[in-house]
Amino acid sequence: MTTIRRAFDADADGIRRVARAAWHDAYDSLDADVIDETISDWYADPLGSALHGWAGGVPANDLDDIETMLLVAEQDGNVVGFTQGITMHTMGTMLRLYVHPDHHGEGVGTALYDRLESRFQEHDVEQFRALDLASNDRSREFFENLGFERVETRTLTIGGDPYDEAVYARELSPSGGDDG
């Protein structure tokens, strides 16, 4: 059985293990050493530092309005997936959602998504955004099946090289349900 819960610093090794396996599985265009360096950088201790690079375009006075959420999926005491989201005003952004490849197809990603969406609704989020490398067909299909549309493509630098990052979005109804 999968349990979704808030992440703790003690989950850092499990989160890095899941991220590393998921990146190696999904992003075969990236050099293995670049993946390992990026995972070590983005998921450094403490876990709160895992907002790597995101806040660069946010005005400093808005940073106080950001709420962060890091959730893990756990099976038999092991982290098998995680998601990280932030809210700012009425927008919620899923920065990451990764499931260990050994657990694909078990509903872990959907359970993580559902819990994050519930948390966003508790924060009166009206627009839900999700980010991933544009080359990740699995995530594109996942988001489209949830009613997201690709609304933007921007550039993300990983290992000194530029990559297209897809931005997906969908509206959430003010009543706490979804529109789709």
C-alpha positions, -999 to +999 in steps of 0.1 A: +000+000+000+012+035-008+012+062+018+014+099+008+029+121+035+049+153+040+086+148+035+111+151+063+149+157+061+153+120+069+137+113+035+165+131+016+184+099+006+152+082-007+142+113-026+177+115-042+175+078-051+141+082-067+151+114-086+183+098-099+165+066-111+137+086-127+161+110-144+182+082-158+150+066-170+134+097-186+162+119-198+185+097-218+197+127-237+215+139-206+250+126-198+249+103-167+274+124-148+254+155-155+223+138-141+242+127-110+256+162-104+222+178-110+205+155-085+232+161-059+228+199-064+190+201-066+183+178-038+210+189-013+204+188+024+183+203+039+154+194+017+141+230+018+169+240-004+154+219-032+138+250-048+170+252-069+168+279-095+130+284-094+129+317-076+152+335-100+124+354-117+103+362-086+106+397-072+122+396-037+091+411-020+070+382-033+093+355-019+076+358+015+043+348-002+056+314-014+045+283+004+065+252-004+052+216-002+073+184-005+054+151-004+067+116-006+050+083-016+061+055+007+057+018+004+070-006+031+091+022+047+108+032+014+103+063-006+091+053-041+081+088-054+078+124-045+064+157-057+074+193-049+051+222-053+048+258-044+020+283-041+022+320-046-010+340-044-036+321-065-011+300-085+003+266-076+032+251-094+043+215-094+080+218-098+087+181-097+069+148-097+090+116-099+082+080-094+109+053-092+108+034-125+102+001-106+068+016-095+055+030-128+020+020-135+010+015-098-009+048-095+019+064-074+022+095-096-016+100-096-018+097-058+010+122-054-007+146-079-041+142-062-026+150-028-007+180-041-038+193-058-057+190-025-030+210-008-032+236-035-070+239-031-065+244+007-043+274-003-071+288-027-051+281-058-070+289-090-044+280-116-023+248-114+010+247-134+034+219-139+069+219-152+091+192-169+116+189-197+098+191-230+114+159-242+097+138-215+068+122-234+057+102-203+051+134-183+034+152-213+009+123-216+004+123-178-004+160-176-026+159-207-046+130-192-052+152-162-066+181-183-034+202-185-025+221-217+010+231-227+010+269-224+047+278-227+081+266-235+111+281-218+148+274-215+164+256-185+201+251-181+214+218-169+250+209-168+258+242-187+235+232-217+201+246-225+170+224-226+134+232-234+112+231-203+074+227-209+050+246-188+015+230-185-015+247-169-051+240-159-076+259-139-090+248-106-125+258-096-128+281-066-151+256-049-121+232-045-131+208-073-116+207-107-131+219-140-124+188-159 
